[in-house]
Amino acid sequence: MARPRIVIVGAGPAGTRAALTLARKGLRPTVIDEGERSGGQIYRRPPKDHRRSHKALYGDDAKKAEALHQAFDAAVAAGQVDHRPSTLAWAVREGHLHLACEDEIERLGFDALILSVGATDRVAPVRGWTLPGVYTLGAAQIALKAQGCGIGQRVAFVGSGPLLYLVAYQYLLSGAPPAAVVDTDSFARKLASLPFLAVRPMQLLRGAKFLRALKRAGVPLMMGAQVHSIEADGDGAAHHVCLKTARGEDLTVACDGVGIGHHLRAETQLADLAGCDFAFRPASRQWLPVVDAMGRSSVPGVYLAGDGARLMGADAAETAGELAALAALSDLGLAAPGMAAARLRLSRLRHIIFAAGVERGFAWPAAAVAGLDDGTMLCRCEAITVAEQRRAATALDASEVNRAKAFSRVGMGRCQGRYCALAAAEIVAAARAEPIAAAGRIRAQAPVKPVPFAARPRHTEDDRQDVPSAEDRAAQSAAQPH
Amino acid sequence: MSARFVRLAEADRPTVTITVDGAPVDALAGDTVLTAMMLTKGFLRYGEFDDAPRAGFCLMGACQDCWVWTPSGTKVRACSTLVAEGLTLTTRAPDGLWLARA
């Protein structure tokens, strides 16, 4: 058999680790990544004109980031990894991955596909969230890391999740002390999550360090708050946040920028298009693809690793990337998983417990989303209000989000539901007084991100004969006399 | 509208000038179009469905809320496009674009 082609989508911690594991076995995996440089979002690298050190960019994670970046660059330079930067994987269909790079599209066959596409911020909509100056927490961090900029000089950080405190701390260190840190989940729930979080004591200590530094700098910290709206100044840009504190006081936080996010949502579109089974995960109130402990999906030859499969963060993603690569090697009959896999699976267990703590202490504000004002914009892409989604779910009797989407268009815009779908499901479920799982999940559609209409096919080595696609193989075996 | 972003580091890079809505905008090599515009104009475009100013949201190519225009009608995703000398952009679709293309 010719050397099997293993394709990895995403060059964050999971994809990088998967690629390095396969490269060590001499397999030369292909890594498709939208970024210009590897690293993903958490270990995102600035453009080459920037000069800050790893320490300045990634703080306590500098060593991990540097190790991943250097090992990946070395493997690419040595020809052990086929890196395709600035390339979008926009569909999986009939055993092929469909790619777009600049104005060219192409399809790539594979023997094994490892999807390590990561996550985005999960954002609970709020009145005013489309105003200039309002960004996701991830965006606030990317502005700082990859561009050396703050989204404002006095930013209000709002939402929940570990990133809320990390980004606020990074802004403080960078000379832009936050206007406030407003956590929509309570202190009591954080205390209750401690036994879980304690499985990774260093992470817990880091969190405590962020809180201490913010407090010492006089940054107002609020937990258990309800965010009512983000209001604009005369210029039409974000100017203050209106909220109710845990004690029931109405409060206004003046700011010149808002970072908002409620932990993460998995990027699952390619797994969906590949035909992977999904299951509803009550703890995170999301539908996630079904995977085994090694990262095997329900579709043979398709593996899922990192935050795109389970929202467990960068360290867990490295573990999952290596496990997925070992699973692929084993399934292709190239190497037994061995002791390495056993060790990794143990570490995975620790990440699962920690992630359960994060889900408990930094929950998605489901009740607040279900109770949003009719006038709040739900779909940012097409400016569709909560009222329209409620009407789809009630007057038009849409029992789940795909049906509702056909009526309201919520989830049909350019972001394909990335920033509205979870809230859209809460609205449908609440309007019909049904459990959230009954509202379903929006099905992925190709292309998963916009592809230029003028894109033209690129003829490549993929038309080579030694890697028949799944459909070619099926056709061949059907044609053979039995 | 005025500047929203603030430069907190990496100010020592060569200047690159782009043109936005007919006016020159100074940026630094390695800035994205989004960074350059948010450090000067304070917004990127107008929403197609509400005509309200928009300034991007995710900065990682996921939300698709930061597409700006070139005079020829090509769209550029501001968060993932680096500035280049002479790059010319508009915050609204060029006049007559749809008619010209129909």
Interface residues (C-beta under 8 A of the other chain):
Chain A: E34 Q41 P46 P47 K48 D49 H50 R51 R52 A56 T120 D121 T130 P132 G133 V134 Y135 T136 G138 A139 I142 A143 L144 A146 Q147 G148 C149 G150 I151 G152 Q153 S174 G175 A176 D235 G236 A237 D256 G257 E267 M377 R380 C381 E382 A383 I384 G413 R414 C415 R418 Y419 K449 P450
Chain B: M1 S2 R4 F5 V6 R7 L8 A9 E10 A11 D12 R13 P14 L28 A29 G30 D31 T32 T35 M38 L39 G42 F43 G47 E48 F49 D50 A52 P53 R54 A55 G56 F57 C58 L59 M60 G61 A62 C63 Q64 D65 S80 L82
